[in-house]
Amino acid sequence: MLKFMDEDFLLQSKTARNLYHNDAKGMPIIDYHCHLNPKEIAENKRYRNITELWLGGDHYKWRVIRANGVEEKYITGDADDKAKFMKWAGTMPYLIGNPLYHWTHLELKRYFNIDSILSPATAEEIWNQCNEMLQGDDFSARGLILRSNVEVICTTDDPADTLEYHKAIKNDPTFPVGVYPTFRPDKALNLDMPGFTEYIGRLEQATGITISSVAALKEALQSRMDYFHDNGCRISDHGLEYAIYAEATDEEVENIFRLAIDGNKVTRADADRYKTKMLVFLGREYAKRSWAMQLHVGTIRNNNSRMYSILGPDTGFDAIGDSHQAKSLAAFLDALDSTSQLPKTILYSLNPKDNETLATIMGCFQGTEVPGKIQLGSGWWFNDQKDGMEKQMIALANVGLLRRFVGMLTDSRSFLSFTRHEYFRRILCNIIGNWAEQGEVNTDLQMLGDMVREISYYNAKNYFAL
C-alpha cells in the first residue's frame, strides 16, 4: 500500500516521477483565469483565521458541507469561525473520492507543513497550528502568492471597474508578480437578467457616454476595452449557459435593446439575438487588440430559487447543463473567421460530454497567429479533478495537439488554491509517463520534459503575451 500524499503522489511510474520532479515541479505559475480580489492583493490582506482564508467564498466546500446535512448558519451564516471550521473538519471523512479531499490536504501540507488528516479528532490541533502560522508575514495575500512561485495572475473584472487596485499593484516596485485584469462583459450582454438597466447606468458613469442605443453601448464597451488594454488586459471572458448564435438585423437588435432598457421582459429568443450580435462585435474587437477570448459554456445557474433569494449568485447552487453546443458554437466562430476577425479563443464546457465536440470544432478554426490559436480549456469547475483533467487532456491528445495546450488555471477565490497547479502537473506527468512506460510514445526524456515544461508554463506565457 502506497503512503497517502507522499512526494510521488499520483505518479504511478518511474518516468512520471522523473518528469514531475525534474521538469514540472519548479515551473513558475501563470494563473490566467481566477476570481481573486485585486483589492486584497493591493492591500496585502492578512487573515484573522483559517476559516476566513479557507472557507470564506469557497462554494466548492459549501456544497459538500450542505450535502453532509449541516445547517446553513455554519456555512454562510452567522456561526463563529471556529464552529464553521469544525463543521468542515467533520465533513472531511465523508469526502474520500472527492477532489476536495486531495486539495484540502495538499493545501495543509504545502502551506502549513501539516501531514495529519483533517478530521474531528485532529481539528482542534490543526485549527490552532494554522491560526498561529497565519500571523507570519508569508501568510498575507502577497506572501502566499510569492510562496507559490506565481509569475502572473489574471483576475476577472467588470468593464465598469476602475481597476484602481491593479494600478496600485503595478506601481508598487516591491511586488514582482504581474496582476492583470480580464474583461468580463456578461452584465452588458444579459439584458434578460434583473438589474440590466441599472448596470447600463453604471457603464454610463464609467465612460461618460449616454447609452440609449446599441451603437452607444458598443462605443462604451470599446472605450472600456481601450482602458483595460492600457492597464495590461490581454484576455476577455464570457460565462454563457450555452453556446449562442441567432442572427438578427441591426434594427431587430436595436428594438430588443430598447425593450430591455425600458424595463420590459425580453424573451429568451430575443436575448439570444441580441447576445449574438454583441458577441460577434466583441470578438472582432478582441481580435483587433490581439486579446484571447475565453468562452465558458454548459452551465445551469441558480437552480435553487429559495436559496438564491437568500444568498444570491455564486453560492453553490449551479450545476452542469446539457444543452446542445456544437452547431451554435461552430456558427459563432465561423462568423468571426469569415471576416478574418477570429481572436485567440479558449473553449470550456462544464459538461465533459462536450470535450470531443469542442476539440473537433476548434480544429476547424486554427490559424497562424500563434500555435494552438483555438484551445480546449482545462477541466473546469466540476471537472478540475483527476478524472476530469485526464478526460480533457486525452480528448485533446486524440484529436488535437496536447503539446500546444496552455495548461491549468485555478478559477478560484482562494489564495491557497495555487496547489491546483501542482495537482494538474502531477496528473499531466502521470499521463505522459505512463504512455512512455507502456511503449506508446518515444521515451526520449528530454523531449518529454520539454513537453511538460511547455504545458506547465511556456505555452501560456507565449499564448497570452502578458
Secondary structure as GFF3:
##gff-version 3
##sequence-region A 1 466
A	DSSP	alpha_helix	14	19	.	.	.	ID=ss1
A	DSSP	pi_helix	20	24	.	.	.	ID=ss2
A	DSSP	beta_strand	29	31	.	.	.	ID=ss3
A	DSSP	alpha_helix	38	42	.	.	.	ID=ss4
A	DSSP	alpha_helix	50	54	.	.	.	ID=ss5
A	DSSP	alpha_helix	59	67	.	.	.	ID=ss6
A	DSSP	three_ten_helix	72	74	.	.	.	ID=ss7
A	DSSP	alpha_helix	81	91	.	.	.	ID=ss8
A	DSSP	three_ten_helix	92	94	.	.	.	ID=ss9
A	DSSP	alpha_helix	99	112	.	.	.	ID=ss10
A	DSSP	alpha_helix	123	133	.	.	.	ID=ss11
A	DSSP	three_ten_helix	137	139	.	.	.	ID=ss12
A	DSSP	alpha_helix	141	147	.	.	.	ID=ss13
A	DSSP	beta_strand	150	154	.	.	.	ID=ss14
A	DSSP	alpha_helix	164	170	.	.	.	ID=ss15
A	DSSP	beta_strand	178	180	.	.	.	ID=ss16
A	DSSP	alpha_helix	186	189	.	.	.	ID=ss17
A	DSSP	alpha_helix	196	207	.	.	.	ID=ss18
A	DSSP	alpha_helix	214	230	.	.	.	ID=ss19
A	DSSP	beta_strand	235	239	.	.	.	ID=ss20
A	DSSP	alpha_helix	250	261	.	.	.	ID=ss21
A	DSSP	alpha_helix	268	288	.	.	.	ID=ss22
A	DSSP	beta_strand	292	297	.	.	.	ID=ss23
A	DSSP	beta_strand	299	300	.	.	.	ID=ss24
A	DSSP	alpha_helix	305	311	.	.	.	ID=ss25
A	DSSP	beta_strand	319	320	.	.	.	ID=ss26
A	DSSP	alpha_helix	326	337	.	.	.	ID=ss27
A	DSSP	beta_strand	344	349	.	.	.	ID=ss28
A	DSSP	three_ten_helix	352	354	.	.	.	ID=ss29
A	DSSP	alpha_helix	355	362	.	.	.	ID=ss30
A	DSSP	beta_strand	374	376	.	.	.	ID=ss31
A	DSSP	three_ten_helix	381	383	.	.	.	ID=ss32
A	DSSP	alpha_helix	386	399	.	.	.	ID=ss33
A	DSSP	three_ten_helix	402	404	.	.	.	ID=ss34
A	DSSP	alpha_helix	419	437	.	.	.	ID=ss35
A	DSSP	alpha_helix	445	453	.	.	.	ID=ss36
A	DSSP	pi_helix	454	458	.	.	.	ID=ss37
A	DSSP	alpha_helix	459	464	.	.	.	ID=ss38
###
